[in-house]
Amino acid sequence: MAPRNCCNEFTRARFMQRGSAAAGAGLPAIEAGMPAPAGTGLSRRTFLSRSLGAALAVYGGSRLGVDAFEAGIAQAAGGSDRVLVSVFLGGGMDGLSVLAPTGDPKYATLRPTLLTPIDGTRTFAEDPTLQWTQPADALRTLYGEGKVTVMPAIGYDHPNQSHFTSRHFWEVGQLSVDGNFGWLGRYLDQHGVADNPLQGLSMNSYLSPGLAAASVPVAAVYRPDQFGLYVPGVGNPVLGPMYSAIGGLGALPTSDAAVGQARLVATEVDSIRTTLLPFQGTSGVPHSTSYPAGDFGRKLEVLAAMLAAGIPVRAVTVDAPGSWDSHADQANSIPRDVKAAFDTILAFQRDLEARNLADRVLIHVWTEFGRRPQENDGGTDHGAAGASFLIGSKVKGSMIGEFPGLTSLDSGSNLKVTSDFRGVYCSLLEQWYGVDAAPIIPGASAFTRPELIAA
């Protein structure tokens, strides 16, 4: 259910994103000029498990044999490939509620009730006009360790204030409503493999559009520790042989294309079920650190265990819970959600460190746009430049783009953009993944590449 203080357009955006991945469901009507979600219309094979809200969808057009997926996952397992975990704060997170411009003379005027009191012990080292807010203490801790790169005013030219359209731009890596595939999906098309659906893992109840690929398989698994095939009234000892029988359906001959595709779905799903079997339930994940309660923490905890076990994941997308579209009640909702999100991310980073995985994993936290600096009836309206963060042991830890200040806003009374998200994508591709950004990000040569990764 959408939070009560969000706008109708955000509610619709969430519905559209989920509709694009629902098995057998038609996509809601799209108004003129609005983009279809990346991945819509793909030839996709989908399987839904109706237990505990768990869902798995295998997307891709591969015609590989029935044993290829299991073999591909096994062959890729145990590698040391770098992983990017993309954490989305859906709704337009207010960056001034993480780094508050307490030293700006306009701050108290624009936010008389939402302002953060000045505390000299929380000053942001790279810009003394900014101050870490108390709910963001987890992020402040990691920043103090040199593990956070801050982008205080990121966005793009001529910002669009539609949740749906702005998110689409970020997902496809270009300012076009016609983008069909996600920027991470295009990366996997170029540098992924044809037989490993777990290379692109959306830990949501839908395929994150950023992972929508044209030619290689990717998967959506809401909770890897809860995925399974369930048949009412069937239990052990029949369950195991039943799973094996389902997994073998793809080997059966048929002249019916629809039946053949259905059998291949069963084979793919069972190969992933087998891969995820060691992580089922609370006993399947050995604890190396304590996480805050909730699905978000559990997803990241299981992901850390999967990476430690050598599951060949390259790109992960996950939505952080929260009422980020804060048109009202911001004084209560945003501090709560900032603390919950970043406390969980801190726990994930500590888990990666305890498992000796920290040098392999980079966390990218982003939102579709920021909020307007001036408060409005207890909340803030859609803005332009937002805040984004890169977190990990390998980040350079230097601010990207200056904070533009509140004295000179753009023509819509919004915070001005000082760094372009497409330049950050180019840097992530080239400096983290070690690949050429040009075939993946349209017009890549035009964007300045900030230094993101420490030598």
C-alpha positions as CSV (number, residue, x, y, z in Angstrom):
1,M,0.0,0.0,0.0
2,A,1.3,3.5,-0.8
3,P,2.1,5.8,2.1
4,R,-0.7,8.2,2.9
5,N,1.4,11.3,2.5
6,C,2.4,10.6,-1.1
7,C,0.9,12.1,-4.2
8,N,-1.5,10.3,-6.6
9,E,1.1,10.3,-9.3
10,F,3.6,8.4,-7.2
11,T,0.9,5.8,-6.3
12,R,0.2,5.4,-10.0
13,A,4.0,5.1,-10.8
14,R,4.3,2.2,-8.3
15,F,1.3,0.5,-9.9
16,M,2.8,0.9,-13.3
17,Q,6.1,-0.5,-12.3
18,R,4.5,-3.6,-10.8
19,G,2.1,-4.1,-13.7
20,S,5.0,-4.3,-16.1
21,A,6.2,-7.5,-14.5
22,A,3.0,-9.3,-13.4
23,A,2.5,-12.6,-15.1
24,G,-0.4,-12.5,-17.5
25,A,-1.4,-9.0,-16.4
26,G,-2.0,-6.3,-19.0
27,L,-0.1,-3.0,-18.5
28,P,-2.3,-0.1,-17.4
29,A,-3.0,2.6,-20.0
30,I,-0.1,5.1,-20.5
31,E,-0.9,8.7,-21.1
32,A,0.6,10.5,-24.1
33,G,4.2,11.3,-23.5
34,M,4.7,9.0,-20.6
35,P,7.3,6.2,-20.9
36,A,6.5,2.6,-20.8
37,P,8.5,0.9,-18.1
38,A,11.8,-0.5,-19.3
39,G,11.3,-4.2,-20.1
40,T,7.7,-3.9,-21.0
41,G,6.9,-6.1,-23.9
42,L,9.9,-8.3,-23.5
43,S,9.5,-11.9,-24.5
44,R,9.6,-13.0,-20.9
45,R,9.1,-16.3,-19.1
46,T,7.5,-15.8,-15.7
47,F,6.7,-18.1,-12.8
48,L,5.1,-16.9,-9.7
49,S,5.2,-18.8,-6.4
50,R,2.2,-17.8,-4.2
51,S,3.8,-18.3,-0.8
52,L,4.8,-15.6,1.7
53,G,4.6,-13.1,-1.2
54,A,7.6,-14.8,-2.8
55,A,7.9,-14.3,-6.5
56,L,10.5,-15.4,-9.1
57,A,10.5,-14.3,-12.7
58,V,13.0,-15.4,-15.3
59,Y,13.3,-12.8,-18.0
60,G,15.1,-13.3,-21.3
61,G,14.8,-14.8,-24.8
62,S,17.3,-17.7,-24.5
63,R,16.7,-20.9,-26.3
64,L,19.3,-22.9,-24.4
65,G,18.9,-26.5,-23.5
66,V,17.2,-27.7,-20.4
67,D,20.5,-28.2,-18.5
68,A,22.2,-25.0,-19.5
69,F,20.9,-22.7,-16.7
70,E,21.9,-25.0,-13.9
71,A,25.3,-25.6,-15.5
72,G,25.8,-22.0,-16.2
73,I,25.1,-21.0,-12.6
74,A,27.4,-23.7,-11.4
75,Q,30.2,-22.8,-13.8
76,A,30.1,-19.1,-12.9
77,A,29.9,-19.7,-9.1
78,G,32.8,-19.0,-6.9
79,G,34.2,-16.1,-8.9
80,S,35.5,-12.8,-7.7
81,D,33.5,-10.5,-10.0
82,R,32.6,-7.1,-8.7
83,V,29.0,-6.5,-7.7
84,L,26.9,-3.3,-7.7
85,V,23.9,-3.2,-5.4
86,S,21.5,-0.5,-6.5
87,V,19.2,0.7,-3.6
88,F,16.3,2.8,-4.7
89,L,14.5,5.3,-2.4
90,G,11.3,5.6,-4.3
91,G,9.3,8.8,-4.1
92,G,11.9,11.5,-4.2
93,M,14.0,11.5,-1.0
94,D,14.7,14.8,0.6
95,G,18.4,15.2,0.6
96,L,18.3,18.1,3.0
97,S,17.1,15.7,5.6
98,V,20.3,13.8,5.3
99,L,22.8,16.7,4.8
100,A,21.1,19.8,6.2
101,P,22.4,23.2,4.9
102,T,22.4,24.7,8.4
103,G,25.1,27.2,7.4
104,D,23.1,28.6,4.6
105,P,21.5,32.0,5.4
106,K,18.3,31.0,3.6
107,Y,17.8,27.7,5.3
108,A,15.8,28.8,8.3
109,T,13.6,31.0,6.1
110,L,12.8,28.2,3.7
111,R,12.3,25.6,6.4
112,P,11.1,27.2,9.6
113,T,9.5,24.0,11.0
114,L,11.5,21.3,9.3
115,L,15.0,22.7,9.9
116,T,17.7,20.8,11.7
117,P,19.3,22.6,14.7
118,I,22.9,23.6,14.3
119,D,25.4,21.2,15.8
120,G,29.0,21.9,15.2
121,T,30.0,18.3,15.9
122,R,28.1,17.1,12.9
123,T,29.6,19.3,10.2
124,F,30.2,17.7,6.8
125,A,33.9,17.8,6.3
126,E,33.9,18.8,2.6
127,D,31.4,21.6,3.0
128,P,31.0,23.3,6.4
129,T,27.6,24.8,5.4
130,L,26.3,21.2,5.5
131,Q,25.6,19.1,8.6
132,W,24.8,15.4,9.0
133,T,21.3,14.9,10.5
134,Q,21.0,12.6,13.5
135,P,18.8,10.0,11.6
136,A,21.7,9.7,9.2
137,D,24.3,8.7,11.8
138,A,24.9,5.4,10.2
139,L,25.9,7.1,6.9
140,R,27.9,9.6,8.9
141,T,29.8,6.8,10.5
142,L,30.7,5.2,7.2
143,Y,31.7,8.6,5.8
144,G,34.1,9.1,8.7
145,E,35.7,5.8,7.7
146,G,36.2,7.0,4.1
147,K,33.5,4.6,2.8
148,V,30.9,7.1,1.4
149,T,31.0,9.3,-1.7
150,V,28.4,12.0,-1.5
151,M,26.6,13.6,-4.4
152,P,24.6,16.4,-2.8
153,A,22.9,17.8,-5.9
154,I,22.7,15.2,-8.6
155,G,20.2,15.0,-11.5
156,Y,20.0,16.1,-15.1
157,D,19.3,19.1,-17.4
158,H,15.7,20.3,-17.6
159,P,14.5,18.1,-14.7
160,N,11.2,16.3,-15.0
161,Q,9.2,16.2,-11.8
162,S,7.0,13.2,-12.6
163,H,7.9,10.3,-10.4
164,F,7.3,7.9,-13.2
165,T,9.2,9.7,-16.0
166,S,12.2,10.8,-13.9
167,R,12.7,7.3,-12.5
168,H,12.5,6.0,-16.1
169,F,15.3,8.3,-17.1
170,W,17.5,7.1,-14.2
171,E,16.6,3.4,-15.0
172,V,17.4,3.5,-18.7
173,G,20.4,5.9,-18.4
174,Q,19.1,8.4,-20.9
175,L,16.6,11.3,-21.1
176,S,14.3,9.5,-23.5
177,V,10.8,8.1,-22.9
178,D,11.5,5.5,-25.6
179,G,14.2,3.6,-23.7
180,N,13.2,-0.1,-23.6
181,F,16.1,-1.5,-21.6
182,G,17.8,-0.6,-18.3
183,W,21.3,0.6,-18.1
184,L,22.3,-2.4,-16.0
185,G,20.4,-4.6,-18.4
186,R,22.5,-3.2,-21.3
187,Y,25.6,-3.8,-19.3
188,L,24.7,-7.5,-18.9
189,D,23.7,-7.7,-22.5
190,Q,27.3,-6.6,-23.4
191,H,29.2,-8.4,-20.7
192,G,26.9,-11.0,-19.1
193,V,26.3,-14.6,-20.1
194,A,23.4,-16.5,-21.7
195,D,23.0,-19.1,-19.0
196,N,23.0,-17.4,-15.6
197,P,19.7,-15.7,-14.6
198,L,21.1,-14.7,-11.3
199,Q,23.7,-12.4,-12.8
200,G,21.0,-9.7,-12.7
201,L,18.9,-10.0,-9.5
202,S,15.9,-7.8,-8.7
203,M,15.0,-8.4,-5.0
204,N,11.6,-6.9,-5.6
205,S,8.1,-8.3,-6.4
206,Y,8.7,-7.0,-10.0
207,L,11.6,-6.8,-12.4
208,S,13.4,-3.5,-11.6
209,P,13.4,-1.6,-15.0
210,G,17.1,-0.9,-14.6
211,L,17.9,-4.6,-15.0
212,A,15.7,-5.1,-18.1
213,A,18.0,-6.8,-20.6
214,A,17.5,-7.5,-24.3
215,S,19.3,-10.8,-24.8
216,V,20.5,-12.3,-21.5
217,P,18.4,-13.7,-18.7
218,V,17.9,-11.9,-15.4
219,A,15.7,-12.8,-12.4
220,A,13.4,-11.2,-9.9
221,V,13.3,-12.9,-6.5
222,Y,11.5,-11.0,-3.8
223,R,13.0,-12.9,-0.8
224,P,15.7,-15.5,-1.8
225,D,15.3,-17.1,1.7
226,Q,11.6,-17.7,1.1
227,F,11.5,-18.9,-2.5
228,G,10.1,-22.3,-3.1
229,L,7.6,-24.3,-5.1
230,Y,4.6,-25.1,-2.9
231,V,1.6,-27.5,-3.7
232,P,-1.2,-27.6,-1.2
233,G,-1.3,-30.8,0.7
234,V,2.0,-32.1,-0.5
235,G,4.9,-32.5,1.9
236,N,7.9,-34.7,2.6
237,P,8.8,-37.3,1.5
238,V,6.9,-36.6,-1.8
239,L,8.1,-33.0,-2.1
240,G,11.7,-33.7,-3.2
241,P,10.8,-36.1,-6.0
242,M,8.0,-33.8,-7.1
243,Y,10.5,-30.9,-7.4
244,S,12.9,-33.1,-9.5
245,A,10.0,-34.1,-11.7
246,I,9.0,-30.5,-12.3
247,G,12.6,-29.6,-13.1
248,G,12.8,-32.4,-15.7
249,L,9.7,-31.2,-17.6
250,G,11.8,-29.2,-20.1
251,A,13.4,-32.4,-21.4
252,L,10.1,-33.9,-22.6
253,P,9.4,-33.7,-26.3
254,T,6.5,-31.7,-27.6
255,S,5.3,-30.1,-30.8
256,D,3.4,-27.4,-29.0
257,A,5.4,-24.2,-28.7
258,A,3.4,-23.0,-25.7
259,V,3.8,-26.3,-23.9
260,G,7.5,-26.2,-24.6
261,Q,7.8,-22.8,-23.2
262,A,5.9,-23.7,-20.1
263,R,8.1,-26.7,-19.5
264,L,11.3,-24.6,-20.0
265,V,9.9,-22.2,-17.4
266,A,9.6,-25.0,-14.9
267,T,13.2,-26.1,-15.6
268,E,14.6,-22.7,-15.2
269,V,12.7,-22.0,-12.0
270,D,13.7,-25.3,-10.5
271,S,17.4,-24.7,-11.3
272,I,17.2,-21.4,-9.4
273,R,15.2,-23.1,-6.6
274,T,18.1,-25.6,-6.3
275,T,20.7,-22.8,-6.2
276,L,18.8,-20.9,-3.5
277,L,17.9,-24.0,-1.4
278,P,20.8,-23.6,1.0
279,F,19.6,-20.1,2.0
280,Q,16.0,-21.1,2.9
281,G,14.7,-20.2,6.4
282,T,16.5,-18.7,9.3
283,S,19.0,-21.6,9.6
284,G,20.2,-21.2,6.0
285,V,22.0,-17.9,6.6
286,P,24.8,-17.9,9.2
287,H,24.8,-14.6,11.0
288,S,27.9,-12.5,11.0
289,T,26.3,-9.2,12.1
290,S,23.0,-7.9,13.4
291,Y,20.5,-6.3,11.0
292,P,17.5,-4.2,11.8
293,A,14.2,-6.1,11.6
294,G,12.2,-6.1,8.4
295,D,12.3,-7.4,4.8
296,F,14.9,-4.9,3.6
297,G,17.5,-6.1,6.2
298,R,16.7,-9.7,5.6
299,K,17.1,-9.3,1.8
300,L,20.6,-7.8,2.2
301,E,21.6,-10.3,4.8
302,V,20.7,-13.2,2.5
303,L,22.4,-11.4,-0.4
304,A,25.6,-11.2,1.7
305,A,25.3,-15.0,2.4
306,M,24.7,-15.7,-1.3
307,L,27.8,-13.8,-2.3
308,A,29.9,-15.5,0.4
309,A,28.8,-18.8,-1.0
310,G,29.9,-17.9,-4.5
311,I,26.5,-17.4,-6.1
312,P,27.4,-15.6,-9.4
313,V,25.5,-12.2,-9.0
314,R,26.8,-9.2,-10.8
315,A,24.1,-6.5,-10.4
316,V,21.4,-6.3,-7.8
317,T,18.4,-3.9,-7.4
318,V,16.3,-3.5,-4.3
319,D,13.8,-0.9,-3.1
320,A,14.3,0.5,0.4
321,P,11.0,0.8,2.2
322,G,9.9,4.3,3.3
323,S,7.5,7.2,2.8
324,W,9.9,9.2,0.7
325,D,7.2,11.1,-1.2
326,S,6.9,13.5,1.8
327,H,4.2,16.0,0.8
328,A,3.0,16.0,4.4
329,D,4.1,14.8,7.9
330,Q,7.7,15.0,6.8
331,A,9.0,15.8,10.3
332,N,7.9,12.3,11.4
333,S,8.2,10.1,8.3
334,I,11.6,11.2,6.9
335,P,13.7,10.9,10.1
336,R,12.2,7.5,10.7
337,D,12.8,6.3,7.2
338,V,16.3,7.8,6.8
339,K,17.4,6.0,10.0
340,A,15.8,2.7,9.0
341,A,17.4,2.7,5.5
342,F,20.9,3.7,6.4
343,D,21.1,1.7,9.6
344,T,20.3,-1.4,7.5
345,I,22.9,-0.4,4.8
346,L,25.5,0.0,7.6
347,A,24.7,-3.5,8.8
348,F,25.1,-4.8,5.3
349,Q,28.5,-3.1,4.9
350,R,29.6,-4.6,8.3
351,D,28.4,-8.0,7.1
352,L,30.4,-7.7,3.9
353,E,33.4,-6.7,5.9
354,A,33.0,-9.7,8.3
355,R,32.7,-12.0,5.3
356,N,35.8,-10.5,3.5
357,L,33.6,-9.4,0.6
358,A,33.8,-5.6,1.1
359,D,36.3,-5.1,-1.7
360,R,33.9,-6.7,-4.2
361,V,30.7,-4.9,-3.4
362,L,29.6,-1.3,-4.1
363,I,26.3,0.1,-2.9
364,H,24.6,2.9,-4.9
365,V,21.8,4.7,-3.2
366,W,19.6,6.9,-5.4
367,T,16.2,8.5,-5.8
368,E,14.4,9.9,-8.8
369,F,14.6,13.5,-7.7
370,G,15.0,15.7,-4.6
371,R,12.5,17.8,-2.8
372,R,11.9,21.6,-3.0
373,P,13.9,23.5,-0.4
374,Q,10.9,25.5,0.7
375,E,8.6,23.5,3.0
376,N,4.8,23.5,2.3
377,D,2.2,22.6,5.0
378,G,4.4,20.1,6.8
379,G,6.0,18.6,3.8
380,T,8.0,19.4,0.6
381,D,7.0,19.3,-3.0
382,H,8.8,17.5,-5.9
383,G,12.2,19.2,-6.6
384,A,15.1,18.8,-9.0
385,A,18.6,18.0,-7.7
386,G,18.6,15.2,-5.2
387,A,21.2,13.4,-3.1
388,S,22.9,10.1,-4.0
389,F,25.5,8.1,-2.2
390,L,28.1,5.5,-3.1
391,I,29.0,3.3,-0.2
392,G,31.8,0.7,0.1
393,S,35.3,0.0,1.1
394,K,36.6,0.8,-2.4
395,V,35.0,4.2,-2.9
396,K,37.2,7.3,-3.2
397,G,35.2,9.1,-0.6
398,S,35.3,12.6,-2.2
399,M,32.2,14.7,-2.8
400,I,31.0,14.8,-6.4
401,G,29.5,18.1,-7.4
402,E,29.2,20.9,-5.0
403,F,26.2,21.8,-2.9
404,P,24.8,24.8,-4.9
405,G,23.3,26.7,-1.9
406,L,19.9,28.0,-1.4
407,T,20.4,31.6,-2.4
408,S,20.3,31.0,-6.1
409,L,17.7,28.3,-7.0
410,D,16.6,27.3,-10.5
411,S,13.6,28.9,-12.3
412,G,11.3,26.5,-10.5
413,S,12.6,27.4,-7.0
414,N,14.5,24.1,-6.9
415,L,18.0,23.1,-5.9
416,K,20.3,23.4,-8.9
417,V,21.9,20.3,-10.4
418,T,25.7,20.2,-10.1
419,S,26.4,16.6,-11.3
420,D,24.8,14.4,-13.9
421,F,23.7,10.9,-13.0
422,R,24.8,9.7,-16.5
423,G,28.3,10.7,-15.8
424,V,28.2,8.7,-12.6
425,Y,26.9,5.7,-14.6
426,C,29.8,6.0,-17.0
427,S,32.2,6.1,-14.1
428,L,30.6,3.0,-12.5
429,L,30.8,1.1,-15.7
430,E,34.4,2.1,-16.5
431,Q,36.0,2.3,-13.0
432,W,34.0,-0.4,-11.2
433,Y,33.1,-2.9,-13.8
434,G,36.1,-2.1,-16.1
435,V,34.1,-1.9,-19.3
436,D,33.6,0.8,-21.9
437,A,30.5,3.0,-21.2
438,A,30.1,4.1,-24.8
439,P,28.0,1.1,-26.0
440,I,25.8,1.3,-22.9
441,I,25.1,4.9,-22.0
442,P,23.9,7.0,-25.0
443,G,26.1,10.0,-25.7
444,A,28.6,8.8,-23.1
445,S,31.4,10.9,-24.5
446,A,29.6,14.1,-23.5
447,F,29.7,13.4,-19.7
448,T,32.4,14.1,-17.3
449,R,33.5,11.0,-15.4
450,P,34.0,11.7,-11.7
451,E,36.6,9.7,-9.9
452,L,34.6,7.2,-7.8
453,I,36.9,4.3,-7.0
454,A,40.0,4.5,-4.9
455,A,43.2,3.2,-6.4
